[in-house]
Amino acid sequence: MKLPIECRKGWHDLIYSCHRQLFHLDPDYKPLQIKEKFGMLRYYFDASIKDPEIVRQMHEIILNYEKISAITCEECGQPGTLTKIHGWYKTLCVEHQGAYND
């Protein structure tokens, strides 16, 4: 399955881990959009299983990865900080913060 990823490569490992966990709960779920918004990961999906407990668990998994994205550099995957740069929210390591400030 090709995932609809619209973010920098630093979060790709997070996205694939999230996908594996969601797939384990619902092998027929459909990822609709995976992107960066306000410096954090956003993962939108459509569950094929309508069991409310499974859907709740899926949302909990996504929330966990969204929180992890707020401390993971979206450029390289190293530890990062959610920062506002030139009016945009980005989660970046020290090295990539410097690159955006240049």
Secondary structure, 3 states (H helix, E strand, C coil): CCCCEECCHHHHHHHHHHHHHHHHHCCCCEEEEEEEECCEEEEEEECCCCCHHHHHHHHHHHHHHHHHHCCECCCCCCECEEEEECCEEEEECHHHHHHHHC
